[in-house]
Amino acid sequence: MKRFAAAFAALSLLALAAPAAADDAAAMFAQKCSVCHGKDGKGQIPMGQKLGVKDLTQTKLSATELEKMISDGKGKMAGFRGKIADAEIKALAAYVKGGLK
């Protein structure tokens, strides 16, 4: 019975953490990415157009490729490795891959 209770508690925490992680990724995107990519990720804002950013809502990149790009940067985009936690990079990649939802 104790094992069941411990397993149930762990699963409950994971279920509660998932929405929080999505909220954190959305907040991180708003803070770090929307300056160039826009709040909707389409890049149709003056800075995005000036830099020629791609529409993130149409990306064909995998979550792993997005993580690498967020970490290392690409073109005029600076990388975030060492500036934000690896877990935040992973959450941002999942957020973008999930259509910014």
C-alpha positions in Angstrom: 0.0 0.0 0.0 2.9 2.4 0.8 4.3 1.8 -2.7 1.0 2.6 -4.3 0.7 5.8 -2.2 4.3 6.9 -3.1 3.7 6.1 -6.8 0.4 8.0 -6.8 2.0 11.0 -5.1 4.9 11.0 -7.7 2.4 10.8 -10.6 0.3 13.6 -9.1 3.4 15.9 -8.8 4.3 15.2 -12.5 0.7 16.0 -13.6 0.8 19.3 -11.7 4.3 20.1 -13.0 3.4 19.7 -16.7 1.1 22.8 -16.9 3.6 24.8 -14.8 6.4 23.9 -17.1 4.3 25.1 -20.1 3.5 28.3 -18.3 7.2 28.8 -17.5 8.1 28.1 -21.1 5.5 30.6 -22.3 6.9 33.2 -19.9 10.4 32.5 -21.0 9.4 32.8 -24.6 7.7 36.2 -23.9 10.8 37.4 -22.1 13.6 36.1 -24.2 12.3 35.3 -27.7 9.3 37.6 -28.5 11.5 40.6 -29.0 12.5 39.2 -32.4 10.0 36.4 -33.0 6.9 38.3 -31.8 4.4 37.1 -29.2 2.8 34.8 -31.7 6.2 33.4 -33.0 5.6 34.5 -36.6 8.3 37.1 -36.7 6.0 39.7 -38.3 7.2 42.5 -36.1 9.8 45.2 -37.2 12.8 43.6 -35.4 11.8 40.1 -36.8 11.4 41.4 -40.3 14.7 43.3 -40.1 16.5 40.2 -38.9 14.7 37.9 -41.3 13.5 35.5 -38.6 11.5 32.5 -39.6 7.9 31.8 -38.6 8.2 29.5 -35.6 4.7 28.3 -36.0 5.6 26.6 -39.3 8.9 25.1 -38.2 9.8 21.6 -39.4 12.7 21.3 -37.0 12.6 18.6 -34.4 12.6 19.4 -30.7 16.3 18.3 -30.6 17.2 20.6 -33.4 15.4 23.5 -31.7 17.2 22.8 -28.5 20.5 23.0 -30.3 19.6 26.2 -32.0 18.4 27.8 -28.8 21.6 26.6 -27.0 24.1 27.5 -29.7 22.3 30.3 -31.6 22.1 30.6 -35.4 22.9 33.5 -37.7 22.2 36.7 -35.8 20.5 34.9 -32.9 22.7 34.5 -29.9 22.8 31.2 -28.1 21.4 30.8 -24.6 23.7 28.1 -23.3 25.0 29.1 -19.9 22.5 32.0 -19.8 19.4 29.9 -19.0 19.2 26.3 -17.6 19.3 23.3 -19.8 15.8 22.4 -18.6 14.6 25.8 -19.7 16.1 25.3 -23.1 14.4 21.9 -23.4 11.0 23.5 -22.3 11.4 26.3 -24.8 12.0 23.8 -27.6 9.0 21.8 -26.6 6.9 25.0 -26.4 7.9 26.0 -29.9 7.5 22.5 -31.3 4.1 22.4 -29.7 2.9 25.4 -31.7 3.6 27.9 -28.9 0.9 26.4 -26.7 
